[in-house]
Every structure is written in C-alpha cells, then in structure tokens.
Amino acid sequence: MSAILRGNFRMALSGVKSSKWRSFLTMLGIIAGIVAVVTVVGIGEGVKRQITGTLNRFGNDLIIIRPAQSESAANGLGQADVVFGMSSAVSLSNGDADLVRKADGVGSSAPLGVVPGVVEVNDKPVKNAKVLSAGADMPQLLNQDLLYGDFWSDKDEGAHFAVIGQKAAYTLFDEPVPLGRTFAFRGQSFQVRGVFEPFAKIPFSPTANFDNMVFIPYKAAAQLTNNSAGPYVILARPSDANKLGATITSIQEKLIGARGGERDFSVLESRESLESGSGIIRLLSMWILAVAVISLLMGGVGIMNIMLLVVAERMHEIGVRKAVGASSRQILGQFVMEATVLSVVGG
C-alpha cells in the first residue's frame, strides 16, 4: 500500500512540475484563502492585545461611568467606542460628576464631555478643532503626562484655561509650544497653559484623536453652555485599589438614588469596558472571516475544475493504465494525490 502511495506521490509531483503555471494559478485560490484566514486571526488578536495593553496602562482600578448602551450597541452594532462611549446618543450631567466625586471611596474623578462650538484664532475659524471639557484629575486618571506647561487644578475649574494635544498645537497655532497663546471659543478667550504628550492609541476609541483635541475645564464649559453639554463619560479611581468593588457599589447607589431608582448608566471597570465593546471586534472578524472562507472555498472549486480538466486531457494515459491492470481505485488515488499536493503546497 505504501509503495502505491509513493508511486502516486511521484506521479503527482511530475504532473505539477510539467505544467507549472497552471499549477500555480490553481493554487492561487488556496493561497489567497489561507492568507485571508491567517490575516483575519492576526488582526483580531492584535487589536485585542493593543486595547488590553492600553487599558493596563490606565490601571486596573480605573472606573468608567457612561450612559447605558442600547441593545444594538451592546451587540457591537451601534457603539463606536469600546472604552469611553463617546458615540452614545445620551450623556450624563455635571451633577452626576459631582455625585461621583462625593461617593465613598473615590480618590479622584473627572468628567469628559464634548463642547459644541467653533474655535477661532486671530478671528479666523479653525477647522477640525474639537473641544472637550475635562476635570482637573484627567491626566492622573489616564496616566497622561504633559510635554509642556501644566494642567489646571481644582480651584481653576471655572477659569478660561486650555490644555491641548500635540497635533492641536500645530492645527491652531502652527507651532509646538504655544504656551500663553489665546483662542476664542463661544465668545470667550481661552489661554493655553499646557500641551499633552502623544496619547496612546486605542482602536475604536476617540482617544485615537485626543492628540487633536482642545481641553477646557468642565465648569467653564458648563457656564458657556448653560449646563446643556454634559459629559459622555466620567472617569474615577478609588483611593484604595483593594476597595474597587465597594467604590463601584457606592457610585451606583449615589447615581441610582439621584435618578429615583432608574438605572440608565453603566459603571464598569476597565476590563469590563473592553468586554462590553468587544462585540465590534467580533462582528468585524466574523464578516472578514466569512469572506476568507468563501475565498478558500473558491480555491477548492478551482482545484476541482482543474482536476476535471486534467482527467479529460489524460484519458489516453488512464486507458493504458487500465489495460495493464490498474484498478479504478488506483487511478482515482493518483488524481486525488495530485489534488492533495496542489492543496498542501498552496496552503
């Protein structure tokens, strides 16, 4: 039996070598399918590790409070941000930020909110300049250092200061260190007092664009908008990392009590935030994997078609082998081996 297999293998190799270009084009479908499958698995795993690594940089005791996701968002269909929930249709309130800060066990907290408006430098509007409101503890919570200058303190929450990302410095002022420069926003003048170091990139999260952002104190933003622009997320960290669970429970009780028992928010650890948003990665991986499987299937169909053509071309050879006593099973084994060689080499 082994001698027959060896003979079939030698004939298969001879058949492949005798028509190299046809064999290569036949294997191309298998090659494309295998590459697609490996690429999909690699990309999905790489994205997960990148998100996990960045969240670990924030710390395992980071607490993320954001509006409750809708059903479609929970399935990964409508939530574009796996970490901070910037794309949520609803927002929290500045009162929620105050409640979180006063909750038992909270050592530091900071809201983040989008403030609508146009930034003007020298009376000229600046496109692509987005403004976020932030609490004084934001750099500490995100473990984010400043490249130049400093961040504002609690006593400056209502002041017209700004700290900007590195790319925003060039977008607004076309210089790397615009400390002391001013810009106008919603009719008020703001002074730049700091520039952030480049932010860590998180796929499917607006922190990928924090380098382009302009940050102003959240109380100053509340005054400009009459409290109409609430935070889309509140970050917090317990004073004692060993009491993370108790701190989360305290925050939940504060917010539920202020809402009369309604729970339209989520209080998550950084690990849970990753899990709640992993639906996007799973959905993306499933769609691309489906395309990869189809490519692999079409490669198999290509091999089948070529083998049918090969059988038709070698009818005389099959007749000679039958005449000298070869069985149908042996002839079938020869062509199956040739198809196997094409598939394995392509794979």
C-alpha positions as CSV (number, residue, x, y, z in Angstrom):
1,M,0.0,0.0,0.0
2,S,2.8,2.4,0.9
3,A,4.5,1.6,-2.5
4,I,1.3,2.6,-4.3
5,L,1.1,5.9,-2.3
6,R,4.8,6.6,-3.1
7,G,4.1,6.0,-6.8
8,N,1.0,8.2,-6.8
9,F,3.0,10.9,-5.0
10,R,5.8,10.8,-7.6
11,M,3.3,11.0,-10.4
12,A,1.5,13.9,-8.7
13,L,4.8,15.8,-8.4
14,S,5.6,15.1,-12.0
15,G,2.2,16.3,-13.1
16,V,2.5,19.5,-11.1
17,K,6.0,20.2,-12.5
18,S,5.0,19.5,-16.1
19,S,2.5,22.4,-16.0
20,K,4.0,24.9,-13.5
21,W,1.9,27.9,-14.5
22,R,-1.4,26.1,-14.5
23,S,-0.5,24.5,-11.1
24,F,0.4,27.9,-9.7
25,L,-2.8,29.5,-10.9
26,T,-4.7,26.6,-9.4
27,M,-3.0,27.0,-6.1
28,L,-3.6,30.8,-6.1
29,G,-7.2,30.4,-4.7
30,I,-5.9,28.3,-1.8
31,I,-3.1,30.7,-1.2
32,A,-5.5,33.7,-1.1
33,G,-7.9,31.8,1.2
34,I,-5.1,30.8,3.7
35,V,-3.6,34.3,3.7
36,A,-7.0,35.8,4.4
37,V,-7.8,33.4,7.3
38,V,-4.4,34.0,8.9
39,T,-4.6,37.7,8.4
40,V,-8.1,37.9,10.0
41,V,-7.0,35.9,13.0
42,G,-3.8,38.1,13.4
43,I,-5.7,41.4,13.1
44,G,-8.4,40.4,15.6
45,E,-5.8,39.2,18.1
46,G,-3.6,42.2,17.6
47,V,-6.4,44.7,18.1
48,K,-7.5,42.9,21.3
49,R,-3.9,43.0,22.7
50,Q,-3.5,46.6,21.8
51,I,-6.7,47.6,23.6
52,T,-5.8,45.4,26.6
53,G,-2.3,46.9,26.8
54,T,-3.5,50.5,26.7
55,L,-6.2,49.8,29.3
56,N,-3.5,48.2,31.5
57,R,-1.6,51.5,31.1
58,F,-4.6,53.3,32.6
59,G,-4.5,50.9,35.5
60,N,-6.8,48.0,36.6
61,D,-8.6,50.2,39.1
62,L,-9.9,52.7,36.6
63,I,-13.7,53.1,36.9
64,I,-15.6,54.2,33.8
65,I,-19.1,55.6,34.2
66,R,-21.1,56.1,30.9
67,P,-24.7,56.1,29.7
68,A,-26.2,52.7,29.4
69,Q,-25.8,51.1,25.9
70,S,-28.7,50.4,23.7
71,E,-29.4,46.8,22.7
72,S,-27.7,47.4,19.2
73,A,-24.7,49.0,20.9
74,A,-24.3,46.1,23.3
75,N,-24.2,43.8,20.3
76,G,-21.4,45.8,18.8
77,L,-23.6,47.4,16.1
78,G,-24.1,50.9,17.3
79,Q,-21.3,51.6,19.8
80,A,-18.2,53.1,18.0
81,D,-16.2,53.4,21.2
82,V,-15.2,50.3,23.1
83,V,-13.7,52.3,26.0
84,F,-15.2,55.7,26.7
85,G,-18.6,55.6,24.9
86,M,-18.1,58.9,23.0
87,S,-20.7,57.9,20.4
88,S,-23.5,57.4,22.9
89,A,-26.6,59.3,21.9
90,V,-27.3,60.3,25.6
91,S,-25.0,61.9,28.0
92,L,-24.5,62.2,31.7
93,S,-24.8,65.5,33.6
94,N,-22.4,67.7,35.5
95,G,-24.5,66.8,38.6
96,D,-23.6,63.2,38.0
97,A,-19.9,64.2,38.0
98,D,-20.4,65.9,41.4
99,L,-22.1,62.8,42.8
100,V,-19.3,60.5,41.6
101,R,-16.7,62.8,43.2
102,K,-18.6,62.7,46.5
103,A,-19.1,58.9,46.5
104,D,-17.5,56.9,49.3
105,G,-14.1,55.5,48.4
106,V,-13.5,57.7,45.3
107,G,-10.0,59.2,45.4
108,S,-10.1,61.1,42.1
109,S,-12.6,61.6,39.3
110,A,-13.0,63.6,36.1
111,P,-15.8,64.0,33.6
112,L,-15.1,64.2,29.8
113,G,-17.6,65.9,27.6
114,V,-17.9,67.3,24.0
115,V,-18.5,71.0,23.9
116,P,-20.0,72.2,20.6
117,G,-18.7,75.4,19.1
118,V,-16.1,76.9,16.7
119,V,-12.5,77.7,17.8
120,E,-11.2,80.9,16.4
121,V,-7.5,82.1,16.3
122,N,-6.9,85.7,15.2
123,D,-10.6,86.0,14.3
124,K,-10.3,83.1,11.9
125,P,-12.3,79.8,12.5
126,V,-10.1,76.7,12.7
127,K,-11.5,73.6,11.1
128,N,-11.0,70.2,12.7
129,A,-10.5,71.7,16.2
130,K,-12.7,69.9,18.7
131,V,-13.2,71.0,22.3
132,L,-13.6,68.6,25.2
133,S,-14.4,69.6,28.8
134,A,-12.4,67.8,31.4
135,G,-11.9,67.6,35.2
136,A,-8.7,68.5,36.9
137,D,-7.9,64.9,37.6
138,M,-8.0,63.7,34.0
139,P,-4.2,63.4,33.4
140,Q,-3.8,61.5,36.7
141,L,-6.7,59.1,35.8
142,L,-5.3,58.4,32.3
143,N,-1.7,58.4,33.4
144,Q,-1.0,61.0,30.8
145,D,1.9,63.4,31.1
146,L,2.3,66.9,29.7
147,L,5.0,67.7,27.3
148,Y,5.0,71.5,28.1
149,G,3.3,73.5,30.8
150,D,0.9,72.1,33.4
151,F,-2.8,71.2,33.8
152,W,-5.3,73.2,35.8
153,S,-6.1,72.5,39.4
154,D,-9.5,72.1,41.2
155,K,-9.6,75.8,42.1
156,D,-9.2,76.7,38.4
157,E,-12.2,74.6,37.2
158,G,-14.1,77.7,36.2
159,A,-11.2,79.5,34.7
160,H,-10.7,80.1,30.9
161,F,-7.6,77.9,30.6
162,A,-6.9,75.2,28.0
163,V,-4.5,72.3,27.6
164,I,-4.2,70.9,24.0
165,G,-2.9,67.9,22.3
166,Q,0.3,67.9,20.3
167,K,-1.3,67.9,16.9
168,A,-3.8,70.6,18.0
169,A,-0.9,72.9,18.8
170,Y,0.1,72.8,15.1
171,T,-3.5,72.9,13.9
172,L,-4.3,76.1,15.9
173,F,-1.0,77.9,16.1
174,D,1.4,76.1,13.8
175,E,4.0,75.8,16.5
176,P,4.9,73.0,19.0
177,V,4.9,75.1,22.2
178,P,2.1,77.7,22.1
179,L,2.1,78.4,25.8
180,G,0.4,81.7,26.7
181,R,-1.3,81.9,23.2
182,T,-5.0,82.5,23.2
183,F,-8.0,81.5,21.1
184,A,-11.7,82.4,21.1
185,F,-14.4,79.9,21.8
186,R,-18.2,80.6,22.1
187,G,-17.4,84.3,22.5
188,Q,-14.8,83.8,25.3
189,S,-11.0,84.0,25.3
190,F,-9.0,80.9,26.5
191,Q,-5.3,80.8,27.3
192,V,-3.2,77.7,26.5
193,R,-1.3,76.6,29.6
194,G,-0.1,73.2,28.6
195,V,0.5,70.7,25.8
196,F,0.0,66.9,26.2
197,E,2.4,64.2,25.3
198,P,1.1,62.0,22.5
199,F,-1.8,59.9,23.7
200,A,-1.8,56.1,23.5
201,K,-3.8,54.9,20.5
202,I,-6.9,52.7,21.2
203,P,-8.7,51.1,18.2
204,F,-12.4,52.0,18.1
205,S,-12.0,54.7,20.7
206,P,-11.8,58.5,20.4
207,T,-8.6,58.5,22.4
208,A,-7.1,57.8,18.9
209,N,-7.9,61.5,18.3
210,F,-7.1,63.1,21.6
211,D,-3.9,64.5,20.1
212,N,-6.2,66.8,18.1
213,M,-8.3,67.8,21.0
214,V,-8.6,71.1,23.0
215,F,-9.4,70.5,26.7
216,I,-11.0,73.2,28.8
217,P,-12.3,73.0,32.5
218,Y,-15.7,71.3,32.7
219,K,-17.1,74.0,34.9
220,A,-16.1,76.7,32.5
221,A,-17.7,74.7,29.7
222,A,-20.9,74.4,31.8
223,Q,-21.0,78.2,32.1
224,L,-20.6,78.6,28.4
225,T,-23.4,76.1,27.5
226,N,-25.7,76.7,30.5
227,N,-25.1,73.1,31.6
228,S,-26.6,71.8,28.3
229,A,-23.4,69.9,27.3
230,G,-23.0,67.1,29.8
231,P,-20.1,64.6,29.9
232,Y,-20.3,61.5,27.8
233,V,-18.1,59.6,30.4
234,I,-16.9,60.1,33.9
235,L,-13.6,58.5,35.0
236,A,-12.9,57.7,38.6
237,R,-10.3,55.8,40.7
238,P,-10.7,54.6,44.3
239,S,-8.5,55.9,47.0
240,D,-7.7,52.3,47.9
241,A,-7.3,49.9,44.9
242,N,-8.3,47.0,47.2
243,K,-11.7,48.5,47.7
244,L,-12.6,48.8,44.0
245,G,-15.8,46.8,44.3
246,A,-17.0,48.8,47.3
247,T,-16.3,52.1,45.5
248,I,-18.3,50.9,42.4
249,T,-21.2,50.0,44.6
250,S,-21.1,53.4,46.3
251,I,-21.1,55.2,42.9
252,Q,-24.0,53.1,41.7
253,E,-26.0,53.8,44.8
254,K,-25.4,57.6,44.5
255,L,-26.5,57.7,40.9
256,I,-29.5,55.5,41.2
257,G,-30.7,57.5,44.2
258,A,-30.4,60.7,42.2
259,R,-32.5,59.1,39.4
260,G,-35.3,57.9,41.6
261,G,-34.3,54.2,41.1
262,E,-33.8,54.3,37.4
263,R,-30.5,52.8,36.1
264,D,-29.7,54.4,32.7
265,F,-26.0,54.3,33.1
266,S,-23.1,51.7,33.3
267,V,-20.4,51.6,35.9
268,L,-17.5,49.5,34.6
269,E,-14.0,48.5,35.4
270,S,-11.6,48.9,32.5
271,R,-11.6,45.2,31.9
272,E,-15.4,45.2,31.7
273,S,-15.3,48.1,29.3
274,L,-13.2,46.1,27.0
275,E,-15.6,43.1,27.2
276,S,-18.6,45.3,26.6
277,G,-17.1,46.7,23.4
278,S,-15.5,43.6,22.1
279,G,-18.7,42.9,20.0
280,I,-17.3,45.3,17.4
281,I,-14.2,43.3,17.1
282,R,-16.1,40.0,17.0
283,L,-18.5,41.4,14.3
284,L,-15.7,42.7,12.2
285,S,-13.8,39.4,12.5
286,M,-16.8,37.4,11.6
287,W,-17.5,39.3,8.4
288,I,-13.9,39.2,7.2
289,L,-13.6,35.5,8.2
290,A,-16.7,34.8,6.1
291,V,-15.0,36.4,3.1
292,A,-11.9,34.4,3.8
293,V,-13.8,31.1,4.0
294,I,-15.5,32.0,0.7
295,S,-12.1,32.6,-0.9
296,L,-10.8,29.3,0.5
297,L,-13.9,27.5,-0.9
298,M,-13.5,29.1,-4.3
299,G,-9.9,27.9,-4.3
300,G,-11.1,24.4,-3.7
301,V,-13.6,24.7,-6.5
302,G,-10.7,25.9,-8.7
303,I,-8.7,22.8,-7.9
304,M,-11.7,20.6,-8.6
305,N,-12.2,22.2,-12.1
306,I,-8.6,21.9,-13.0
307,M,-8.6,18.2,-11.9
308,L,-11.6,17.6,-14.1
309,L,-9.7,19.2,-17.0
310,V,-6.6,17.1,-16.2
311,V,-8.6,13.9,-16.2
312,A,-10.1,14.8,-19.6
313,E,-6.6,15.6,-21.0
314,R,-5.1,12.3,-19.8
315,M,-7.8,9.9,-21.0
316,H,-5.2,8.0,-23.1
317,E,-3.0,7.6,-20.0
318,I,-5.9,6.3,-18.0
319,G,-6.8,3.8,-20.8
320,V,-3.2,2.5,-20.9
321,R,-3.1,2.0,-17.1
322,K,-6.5,0.3,-17.2
323,A,-5.2,-2.0,-20.0
324,V,-2.2,-3.1,-17.9
325,G,-4.3,-3.9,-14.9
326,A,-4.7,-0.8,-12.8
327,S,-8.0,-0.6,-10.9
328,S,-10.4,2.3,-10.9
329,R,-9.5,2.9,-7.2
330,Q,-5.7,3.1,-8.0
331,I,-6.4,5.7,-10.8
332,L,-8.7,7.7,-8.5
333,G,-5.9,7.7,-5.9
334,Q,-3.5,9.1,-8.4
335,F,-5.6,12.1,-9.2
336,V,-6.6,12.6,-5.5
337,M,-3.0,12.7,-4.6
338,E,-2.3,15.3,-7.3
339,A,-5.1,17.4,-5.9
340,T,-3.8,16.9,-2.4
341,V,-0.3,18.1,-3.5
342,L,-1.7,21.2,-5.0
343,S,-3.7,22.0,-1.9
344,V,-0.9,21.3,0.6
345,V,1.7,23.3,-1.4
346,G,-0.8,26.2,-1.8
347,G,-1.6,26.0,1.9
